[in-house]
Amino acid sequence: MSASISRFAIPETLDDLPDDIRGSIVSVQEKAGFVPNVFLMLAHRPDEFRAFFAYHDALMERDSDTLTKAEKEMIVVATSARNRCLYCVVAHGALVRIYSKDPLLADNVAINHTVAGLSERHRVMLDFALHCSIEVGEFSLAWQERLAGVGFTLDDCWDIGAIAAFFGMSNRLVTLAGTPPNPEFYGMGREPRA
């Protein structure tokens, strides 16, 4: 493994990891065809790795009332772009492209969602995500009404805010460690699969 993945010590090989963490990483590797650098970076502290991915999965893998996987990933990309987290913009941008089947969406969300030609639902969702992660984050009645007006339930509002908050933390950790995006992420979802 390359030391350039993190400023902090990472395991020399996957065999140096606890069985459960090694299993998680191998599973991702089998599915993606490579090991995302963030997994290796977070393996620096096994207990934190477990906690991080447990919360990640609780947010990103659970069925929301109306939020799709693409919408959840759009929240990650918008938040990460505002936090200047290259890793998360690139990695989660790939997931936006794959889930939405739109090769341009992630780039538009990352640069400026307010002029990206998004639906009103998506613009309000991302406005709220940035409000939660970058600004004060207060969930006022006005925000609740605005989100409900474009079809979001109260539980969806929690999901939007929690995803934005979680990835704000993730952005800071990746930046702290100096973890670069894997080259494989850059091309994913840009061309339709044959």
Secondary structure, DSSP 8 states (H G I E B T S, - for coil): --GGG-SS---SSGGGS-HHHHHHHHHHHHHHSS--HHHHHHTTSHHHHHHHHHHHHHHHTS--SS--HHHHHHHHHHHHHHTT-HHHHHHHHHHHHHHHT-TTHHHHHHHHGGGS---HHHHHHHHHHHHHHTS-----HHHHHHHHTTT--HHHHHHHHHHHHHHHHHHHHHHHHT----HHHHHTTSS---
